[in-house]
């Protein structure tokens, strides 16, 4: 068996498969990796496209949409390679993208997961970081995620400012995430209650709590379209991000610390609710209310909070990114 499985989760993405799967097949070293598509119960012509146009690709067919988390958990359970790359269906991979990450994992046994540099796949060729992970993810004192290369809506051009800095990051992008499969399963995989959005941050938090690191490998880069499943501004996306952010903090912080932080987060979320109303974004406002209602109803499923508060020690976790961005005007990492 080859050491790496590159698993692409697909749901009604026939158009994306036609555009991006050829780049994955061309750019991936077949000596070390198999490319596998896990189909999450698609109702479009995805299966026909795979069978007719990409017969060399192994396909896992699921009977329904299990979400990002559930789909990958099922796929990884069925494959069992030493390393697994979770790769979005809207990612373009240039030749040689995989080897730097593979070599890095082989040479750094204390690193549990890595990501490449994530750039926006643009027609004009401009090198900009992509929102979903940029040059490595961090989290601030109130649990807000941000990245080297992206803080809230401000996205930097890539001119090599983070190259060669293969540092410990708090979270790696789920758009292209390489993990040690045994560790992935040991820490419980992706939380299926999240369904989608922020589940990779939760996974990386648990990887850190297990005593392993998460790094970025800047010698590798891929190009992500972004918004392929739910675009920015979709109330469903708003709901999942707000609800899952609350789950993330409640389950991964010591209970006492989590309670204090969640009081502050609710104040910030109340402000976000009124901002949505002021902009006449009625769907987003309703989504925020629903997120908090569902969080209160469902948080009891998480009963084993850790003793360690990573936000007290992790670099970058003492920042108040909201104050930095909106009051101090600091819009780059």
Secondary structure, 3 states (H helix, E strand, C coil): CCCEEEEEEECCCHHHHHHHHHHHHHHCCCCCEEEEEEEECCCCCHHHHHHHHCCCCEEEEECCCCHHHHHHHHHHHHHCCCEEEEECCCEEECCCCCHHHHHHHHHCCCEEEEEEEEEECCCCCCCEECCCCCCCEEECCCCCEEECCEECCEECECCCCCCCCCCECCECCCCEEEEEHHHHHHCCCCCCCCCCCCHHHHHHHHHHHCCCEEEEEEEEEEEECCCCCCCCCCHHHHHHHHHHHHHHHHHHCCHHHHHHHHHHHHHHHHHHHHHHHHCCCHHHHHHHHHHHHHHHHHHHHCCCCCCCCHHHCCCCCCCCHHHHHHCCCCCCC
